[in-house]
């Protein structure tokens, strides 16, 4: 077997499994990590296998979960413990390779190229060894996908759960993956799946069989990327664990289809840019303490300002609120003083993001997403819960699973920008 050897290690029912480390008796009862059971709108953020078998799903409300499983046990989340277990998992992985890239609090990519020869073990034996060590030393289980690229390794860890090893190599990936629904293709969001279905693409094999140009015409750049992934052409590297914080700043900019002539249009443009920035920060496990904004007029006159926050953040609402305040303080947007382009940046990055997913209510989620034009209170704990849940939904279902309402504003071109995500 030539080429790269990539592992994707994924904690099974991670939050629920972490809770069972201190309370092993909970493994024998249906259990879910959720908020206060008195809150009928609180949601399930994780569940164990017994709850799963009873039909309980992540994002079920507490009321829905209890309807499906009357004897279910609800426990509150303990994020510090989840972060500690995550670090212990990655410490085990780093004993075998320097190339360990956490994708979220409960999953990591490993580049194990050359490791089988060094350790005298087959790829399957190495994966099984990692599963055994995590199970015995930490007390949780993981599933491991083994492949020649990151995308197929991730699909491998999803292929068989819990506590399983799945090998997807060049010799068998078409046989294993091509019959699957195209919705199971990593990064294929709901809207993309619907578009492909209208063009007769319903399986991963049908996606791979179409031309690269066809997919680009259907879905733009994201369609072309899906075609590459389906054909096993993902060459994205696994970063070293120590390189996670090499990024010095994260910025996004856009020249709009037409000049922006009022603050509502500016807020729409800023929201789209900040949505991208916040997602990138959370994905990298970073927070920033300096926010900057650059505005350019049709005359090419440029105005730049920045502010240092009292605390670092990766929260979309905080970045957006501060950005809008900077603009309001320094630029009176109107038809006589329009804006041609906006660039927003977050710098002075530091710290590992340990708050990937927290408890929230479905009402909170719908209110925040549906009222994006309102600026919520900066530093709101509720907003952290909302954004963490949105990030998790996008990770599982694709970026278009939850999108901003202003993506529909075709007049200034933000919808096309959003499709590039």
C-alpha positions as CSV (number, residue, x, y, z in Angstrom):
1,X,0.0,0.0,0.0
2,X,1.7,3.2,-1.2
3,X,0.9,6.8,-0.3
4,X,-0.3,8.5,2.9
5,X,-1.9,6.7,5.8
6,X,-4.4,8.9,7.6
7,X,-6.4,8.0,10.8
8,X,-9.5,9.8,12.0
9,X,-10.2,9.1,15.6
10,X,-13.7,10.0,16.8
11,X,-14.9,9.7,20.4
12,X,-18.2,7.7,20.6
13,X,-21.1,9.6,22.3
14,X,-18.3,11.7,23.7
15,X,-19.9,13.9,26.3
16,X,-22.1,11.1,27.6
17,X,-19.1,8.8,27.7
18,X,-17.1,11.3,29.6
19,X,-19.8,11.5,32.2
20,X,-19.7,7.8,32.6
21,X,-16.0,7.8,33.5
22,X,-16.9,9.0,37.0
23,X,-20.3,7.3,37.0
24,X,-19.8,3.9,35.4
25,X,-23.3,2.8,36.6
26,X,-24.8,5.3,34.1
27,X,-23.6,3.0,31.3
28,X,-26.4,0.6,32.3
29,X,-29.3,3.1,32.0
30,X,-30.5,5.4,29.2
31,X,-28.6,8.6,29.8
32,X,-28.3,12.0,28.0
33,X,-26.3,15.1,28.6
34,X,-28.8,18.0,28.6
35,X,-29.9,21.1,30.5
36,X,-32.3,21.5,33.4
37,X,-35.0,18.8,33.0
38,X,-37.5,21.5,34.2
39,X,-36.8,23.4,30.9
40,X,-39.1,21.7,28.3
41,X,-37.2,23.4,25.5
42,X,-33.7,22.4,26.6
43,X,-32.0,20.0,24.2
44,X,-30.0,16.8,24.2
45,X,-26.4,17.4,23.2
46,X,-25.2,13.8,23.7
47,X,-26.6,10.5,24.6
48,X,-25.4,7.0,25.4
49,X,-26.0,3.8,23.4
50,X,-29.0,2.8,25.4
51,X,-30.7,6.1,24.9
52,X,-29.8,6.0,21.2
53,X,-31.4,2.5,20.9
54,X,-34.6,4.0,22.5
55,X,-34.8,6.5,19.6
56,X,-33.4,9.5,21.4
57,X,-31.5,11.9,19.0
58,X,-29.1,14.7,19.5
59,X,-31.1,18.0,19.4
60,X,-34.2,16.3,20.7
61,X,-35.8,18.5,23.3
62,X,-35.9,17.1,26.8
63,X,-39.6,16.7,26.5
64,X,-39.2,14.7,23.2
65,X,-36.5,12.5,24.7
66,X,-38.6,11.7,27.7
67,X,-41.5,10.8,25.4
68,X,-39.3,8.3,23.6
69,X,-37.6,7.0,26.7
70,X,-39.5,7.7,30.0
71,X,-36.8,6.3,32.2
72,X,-34.0,8.4,30.6
73,X,-31.5,10.0,33.0
74,X,-30.5,13.6,32.2
75,X,-27.2,15.0,33.5
76,X,-25.8,18.6,33.0
77,X,-22.7,19.2,30.9
78,X,-19.2,19.5,32.4
79,X,-17.1,21.1,29.8
80,X,-13.9,21.3,31.7
81,X,-14.0,17.5,32.1
82,X,-14.6,17.0,28.4
83,X,-11.6,19.2,27.5
84,X,-9.5,17.3,30.0
85,X,-10.5,14.0,28.4
86,X,-9.8,15.4,24.9
87,X,-6.3,16.4,25.9
88,X,-5.6,12.9,27.3
89,X,-6.8,11.3,24.0
90,X,-4.5,13.5,22.0
91,X,-1.6,12.8,24.3
92,X,-2.0,9.1,23.5
93,X,-2.1,9.9,19.8
94,X,1.0,12.0,20.0
95,X,3.0,9.1,21.3
96,X,2.7,7.6,17.7
97,X,3.0,10.7,15.5
98,X,3.7,14.4,15.7
99,X,1.0,15.0,13.1
100,X,-2.1,15.2,15.3
101,X,-4.8,17.7,14.2
102,X,-7.8,18.1,16.5
103,X,-10.9,18.7,14.3
104,X,-13.1,19.3,17.4
105,X,-13.1,18.5,21.1
106,X,-13.9,14.8,20.3
107,X,-12.1,14.0,17.1
108,X,-8.6,14.2,15.6
109,X,-6.8,13.5,12.4
110,X,-3.5,11.6,12.6
111,X,-0.9,11.2,9.8
112,X,0.4,7.7,10.4
113,X,2.4,7.4,7.2
114,X,5.4,5.2,7.9
115,X,4.1,4.1,11.3
116,X,3.2,0.5,10.4
117,X,6.8,-0.2,9.3
118,X,8.2,1.5,12.4
119,X,6.1,-0.3,14.9
120,X,5.8,-3.6,13.0
121,X,2.1,-3.4,13.0
122,X,-0.5,-3.3,10.2
123,X,-2.7,-0.2,9.8
124,X,-5.6,-2.1,11.4
125,X,-3.5,-3.3,14.3
126,X,-2.3,0.2,14.9
127,X,-5.9,1.5,14.9
128,X,-7.0,-1.3,17.2
129,X,-4.1,-0.5,19.5
130,X,-5.2,3.2,19.8
131,X,-8.8,2.1,20.5
132,X,-7.5,-0.3,23.2
133,X,-5.4,2.3,24.9
134,X,-8.1,4.9,24.9
135,X,-10.6,2.4,26.2
136,X,-8.4,1.1,29.0
137,X,-6.5,4.2,30.0
138,X,-9.3,6.8,29.8
139,X,-12.5,4.7,30.0
140,X,-14.2,5.8,26.7
141,X,-14.4,4.3,23.3
142,X,-13.4,5.7,19.9
143,X,-14.0,4.7,16.3
144,X,-11.1,4.9,13.9
145,X,-11.3,5.4,10.2
146,X,-8.2,4.5,8.2
147,X,-7.6,5.8,4.7
148,X,-5.3,7.5,2.3
149,X,-6.9,10.9,2.7
150,X,-8.6,12.9,5.5
151,X,-12.1,12.9,3.9
152,X,-12.3,9.1,3.6
153,X,-10.7,8.6,7.0
154,X,-13.5,10.7,8.5
155,X,-16.1,8.8,6.6
156,X,-14.5,5.6,7.8
157,X,-14.9,6.5,11.5
158,X,-18.6,7.3,10.8
159,X,-19.0,4.0,8.8
160,X,-19.1,1.7,11.8
161,X,-19.7,2.6,15.5
162,X,-19.1,2.3,18.3
163,X,-15.6,1.1,19.1
164,X,-14.7,0.0,15.6
165,X,-11.9,0.2,13.0
166,X,-12.9,0.8,9.4
167,X,-10.3,0.7,6.5
168,X,-11.1,2.5,3.3
169,X,-8.2,2.2,0.8
170,X,-7.8,2.8,-2.9
171,X,-8.6,-0.9,-3.5
172,X,-12.0,-0.8,-1.8
173,X,-13.3,2.8,-1.5
174,X,-15.6,2.6,-4.5
175,X,-17.1,-0.6,-3.4
176,X,-17.7,0.7,0.2
177,X,-18.7,4.3,-0.5
178,X,-20.2,4.7,-3.9
179,X,-23.5,2.9,-3.1
180,X,-24.1,5.3,-0.2
181,X,-26.6,8.2,-0.5
182,X,-24.9,11.4,-1.6
183,X,-26.1,13.0,1.7
184,X,-23.5,10.9,3.5
185,X,-20.7,12.5,1.6
186,X,-18.6,14.7,3.9
187,X,-19.4,18.4,3.5
188,X,-22.5,17.7,1.4
189,X,-25.1,20.0,3.0
190,X,-28.8,19.7,2.6
191,X,-29.2,22.4,-0.1
192,X,-26.3,20.8,-2.1
193,X,-27.9,17.4,-1.8
194,X,-31.2,18.7,-3.1
195,X,-29.6,20.4,-6.0
196,X,-27.7,17.3,-7.0
197,X,-30.9,15.2,-6.7
198,X,-32.6,17.5,-9.2
199,X,-29.7,16.6,-11.6
200,X,-30.1,12.9,-11.0
201,X,-27.3,12.5,-8.5
202,X,-28.4,10.4,-5.5
203,X,-25.4,8.3,-4.6
204,X,-21.7,9.1,-4.0
205,X,-20.9,7.0,-7.0
206,X,-23.2,9.1,-9.3
207,X,-21.5,12.2,-7.9
208,X,-18.0,10.8,-8.7
209,X,-19.1,9.7,-12.2
210,X,-20.2,13.2,-13.3
211,X,-17.6,15.6,-14.7
212,X,-15.8,18.1,-12.5
213,X,-17.2,20.8,-14.8
214,X,-20.8,19.6,-14.2
215,X,-20.5,19.9,-10.5
216,X,-18.9,23.3,-10.7
217,X,-21.9,24.5,-12.8
218,X,-24.3,23.0,-10.3
219,X,-22.8,24.1,-7.1
220,X,-19.9,26.4,-7.8
221,X,-16.6,25.9,-6.1
222,X,-18.1,23.7,-3.4
223,X,-19.5,21.3,-6.1
224,X,-16.0,21.0,-7.6
225,X,-14.6,20.3,-4.1
226,X,-17.2,17.6,-3.5
227,X,-16.3,16.0,-6.9
228,X,-12.7,15.9,-5.9
229,X,-13.5,14.3,-2.5
230,X,-15.8,11.7,-4.0
231,X,-13.0,10.7,-6.4
232,X,-10.5,10.3,-3.5
233,X,-8.5,13.4,-4.6
234,X,-8.3,15.1,-1.2
235,X,-4.6,16.0,-0.5
236,X,-5.2,18.3,2.5
237,X,-2.4,17.7,5.0
238,X,-2.6,16.8,8.7
239,X,-1.1,19.6,10.7
240,X,1.3,19.1,13.6
241,X,-0.3,19.5,17.0
242,X,2.0,22.3,17.9
243,X,1.1,24.2,14.7
244,X,-2.5,24.8,15.7
245,X,-1.8,28.4,16.9
246,X,0.5,29.5,14.1
247,X,-2.2,31.6,12.6
248,X,-1.6,35.3,13.5
249,X,-4.9,36.7,12.4
250,X,-8.2,35.8,10.6
251,X,-9.8,38.2,8.2
252,X,-12.4,38.3,5.5
253,X,-13.2,40.9,3.0
254,X,-15.7,41.5,0.2
255,X,-16.2,44.0,-2.6
256,X,-20.0,44.3,-3.0
257,X,-22.0,44.0,-6.2
258,X,-23.1,47.6,-5.7
259,X,-22.2,50.3,-3.2
260,X,-23.8,50.1,0.3
261,X,-25.8,53.2,1.1
262,X,-27.3,52.5,4.5
263,X,-26.4,50.8,7.8
264,X,-28.7,47.9,7.3
265,X,-26.8,46.9,4.1
266,X,-23.5,47.4,6.0
267,X,-24.8,45.2,8.8
268,X,-25.7,42.5,6.3
269,X,-22.3,42.5,4.8
270,X,-20.5,42.6,8.1
271,X,-22.6,39.7,9.4
272,X,-21.6,37.5,6.4
273,X,-17.9,38.3,6.9
274,X,-18.0,37.8,10.7
275,X,-19.9,34.5,10.3
276,X,-16.9,33.2,8.3
277,X,-14.3,34.6,10.8
278,X,-16.0,33.1,13.8
279,X,-16.3,29.7,12.1
280,X,-12.6,29.8,11.3
281,X,-11.6,30.8,14.8
282,X,-13.7,28.1,16.4
283,X,-12.4,25.5,14.0
284,X,-8.8,26.4,14.9
285,X,-9.5,26.6,18.6
286,X,-8.4,30.2,18.8
287,X,-9.7,33.5,20.2
288,X,-8.7,37.0,19.3
289,X,-8.5,40.2,21.3
290,X,-8.1,42.8,18.6
291,X,-10.9,43.5,16.1
292,X,-10.2,45.7,13.0
293,X,-12.4,47.0,10.1
294,X,-11.4,48.6,6.8
295,X,-13.9,50.4,4.7
296,X,-13.3,51.5,1.1
297,X,-15.4,54.1,-0.8
298,X,-16.0,54.0,-4.5
299,X,-13.4,56.8,-4.8
300,X,-10.9,54.2,-3.2
301,X,-10.7,56.4,-0.1
302,X,-9.9,53.9,2.7
303,X,-10.6,54.2,6.4
304,X,-9.3,51.6,9.0
305,X,-9.8,51.4,12.7
306,X,-9.3,48.7,15.4
307,X,-10.0,48.2,19.0
308,X,-8.5,45.9,21.7
309,X,-11.1,44.0,23.7
310,X,-10.8,43.4,27.5
311,X,-11.0,39.6,26.8
312,X,-10.3,37.4,23.8
313,X,-13.3,36.1,21.9
314,X,-14.3,33.8,19.0
315,X,-18.0,34.7,19.3
316,X,-19.7,35.9,16.2
317,X,-22.1,38.3,18.1
318,X,-19.2,39.9,19.9
319,X,-17.1,40.4,16.8
320,X,-20.1,41.7,14.9
321,X,-21.2,44.1,17.6
322,X,-17.7,45.7,18.0
323,X,-17.3,45.9,14.2
324,X,-20.6,47.7,13.8
325,X,-19.7,50.1,16.6
326,X,-16.4,50.9,14.9
327,X,-18.2,51.6,11.7
328,X,-20.9,53.7,13.3
329,X,-18.3,55.8,15.2
330,X,-16.2,56.6,12.2
331,X,-18.3,56.5,9.0
332,X,-21.7,58.0,8.3
333,X,-23.0,55.6,5.6
334,X,-25.4,57.1,3.1
335,X,-26.0,57.6,-0.6
336,X,-23.6,60.5,-0.5
337,X,-21.0,58.5,1.5
338,X,-21.4,54.9,0.3
339,X,-19.2,51.9,1.1
340,X,-17.7,49.8,-1.8
341,X,-15.9,47.1,0.2
342,X,-15.5,45.9,3.8
343,X,-12.7,43.9,5.4
344,X,-13.0,42.6,9.0
345,X,-10.1,41.1,10.9
346,X,-9.4,39.5,14.3
347,X,-5.9,39.3,15.5
348,X,-3.7,38.8,18.6
349,X,-4.9,35.2,18.7
350,X,-4.3,32.9,21.6
351,X,-5.7,30.1,23.6
352,X,-7.4,26.8,22.8
353,X,-11.1,26.9,22.4
354,X,-12.5,24.3,24.8
355,X,-16.2,25.2,24.5
356,X,-17.2,23.4,21.4
357,X,-20.8,22.6,22.3
358,X,-22.9,23.6,25.2
359,X,-26.5,23.3,26.3
360,X,-29.1,25.6,24.7
361,X,-32.8,25.7,24.1
362,X,-34.3,25.4,20.7
363,X,-36.0,28.6,21.3
364,X,-32.7,30.4,21.9
365,X,-31.3,28.9,18.7
366,X,-34.2,29.9,16.5
367,X,-34.4,33.4,18.1
368,X,-30.7,34.1,17.5
369,X,-30.6,32.9,13.9
370,X,-33.9,34.3,13.0
371,X,-33.1,37.8,14.4
372,X,-29.6,38.3,13.2
373,X,-30.2,42.0,12.7
374,X,-30.5,42.5,16.4
375,X,-27.3,42.9,18.4
376,X,-27.4,40.7,21.4
377,X,-25.6,41.5,24.6
378,X,-21.8,41.2,24.3
379,X,-20.4,38.4,26.5
380,X,-23.7,36.7,26.7
381,X,-23.4,33.1,28.0
382,X,-26.5,32.3,26.1
383,X,-25.0,33.4,22.8
384,X,-22.0,31.1,23.4
385,X,-24.4,28.2,23.7
386,X,-26.2,29.2,20.5
387,X,-23.0,29.6,18.5
388,X,-21.5,26.3,19.8
389,X,-24.7,24.4,18.7
390,X,-24.7,26.1,15.3
391,X,-21.1,25.1,14.8
392,X,-21.9,21.5,15.7
393,X,-24.9,21.4,13.3
394,X,-22.7,22.8,10.5
395,X,-20.0,20.3,11.2
396,X,-22.4,17.4,11.0
397,X,-24.8,18.6,8.2
398,X,-22.8,21.1,6.2
399,X,-22.4,24.9,6.3
400,X,-25.8,25.5,4.7
401,X,-27.6,23.6,7.5
402,X,-27.8,27.0,9.4
403,X,-27.3,30.1,7.3
404,X,-27.8,33.8,7.9
405,X,-31.0,35.4,6.5
406,X,-29.0,38.1,4.8
407,X,-27.5,35.5,2.4
408,X,-30.7,36.0,0.5
409,X,-29.8,39.7,-0.2
410,X,-28.9,39.3,-3.9
411,X,-28.7,43.0,-4.4
412,X,-25.3,43.4,-2.8
413,X,-24.0,39.9,-3.7
414,X,-23.7,38.2,-0.3
415,X,-25.6,35.1,-1.4
416,X,-22.8,34.3,-3.9
417,X,-20.2,34.9,-1.3
418,X,-22.0,32.5,1.0
419,X,-22.0,29.8,-1.6
420,X,-18.2,29.9,-1.6
421,X,-18.0,28.7,2.0
